[in-house]
Amino acid sequence: MLGPADVRVLADRLGLRPTKKLGQNFVHDANTVRRIVKASGIGPDDVVLEVGPGLGSLTLGLLPGAARVHAVEIDPALAGLLAETVADRAPGLAERLTVTGADALRVGAAELAADAGPGAGVPTAIVANLPYNVAVPVLLHLLAELPGIERGLVMVQAEVADRLAARPGSREYGAPSAKLAWYADARRAGPVPRAVFWPVPGVDSGLLHFARHDPPTGTDRAATFAVIEAAFAQRRKALRGALAGWAGSPAAAETALRAAGIDPTTRAERLSVADFARVAQSRVVQP
């Protein structure tokens, strides 16, 4: 694994100055890497997708316990260096690594499969220190794009982990919580101290564990997400008003809500993703 001195040497070699734009904060603490790998629950049959591998600290920790690690890195210099770092520090595991130089917000299943090659297997788990500025859209995109992902452990900003793991009725519950719940059950898996990163971030970090489940039945994801977005765009309003634009009028929103068995005076934070799905479906079946 990479310690603080190793991280600095590799960064200097590239002339790298970490940028906020790319969310570059590199983990350099071996105990933190071991903790992440253990908490992820990955095993020898897993193909792990790592987003934003950076200089390779977590990659080196993941390779011994997984069948393969498929790393997606947007920075061309870092993507180019990763395979070399693994070959130098873990030569016996280098064949388990695939690197895709791409934006994780746009990468698709076909691109990943082409880079991995025949017989490599589809990703079954995500384990990553996600770029904090795009963590939520990246996670939702990958879960939509890669149905083979069964579970994962991601490091994100602490308040984002709180939001993603929040349950209906809590203060942190919002559109990201409900959208992630379409795909998976999520829970907080502990804090991560600022001192394990270089450079030291200005925010607290946390681990989020998730396990995929079947989505609600009766409607599709796009329709349900449209309801979620409309409801939380005006979360202080009762749903009759918050969904007026989505439904066409307050009266139409009330009709859809009542058809779904939901009180029109309820606010968005009280509804589960299954509730939102029923509202979306009730609008579809109205004459």
Buried (B, 14 or more C-beta within 10 A) or exposed (E): BBEEEBBBEBBEEEEBEBEEEBBBBBBBBBEBBEBBBEBBBBEEEBBBBBBBBBBBBBBBBBBEBBBBBBBBBBBEEBBEBBBEBBBEBBEEBBEBBBBBBBEBBEBEBEBBBEBBEEEBBBBBBBBBBBBBEBBBEBBBBBBBBBEEBBBBBBBBBBEBBBBBBBEBEEEBBBBBBBBBBBBBEBEBBEEBEBEBBBEEBEEEBBBBBBEBEEBBEBBBBEBBBBBBBBBBBBBEBBBBBBBBEBBEEBEBBBBBBEBBEBEBEBBBBEBBBBBBBBBBBBBEEEE
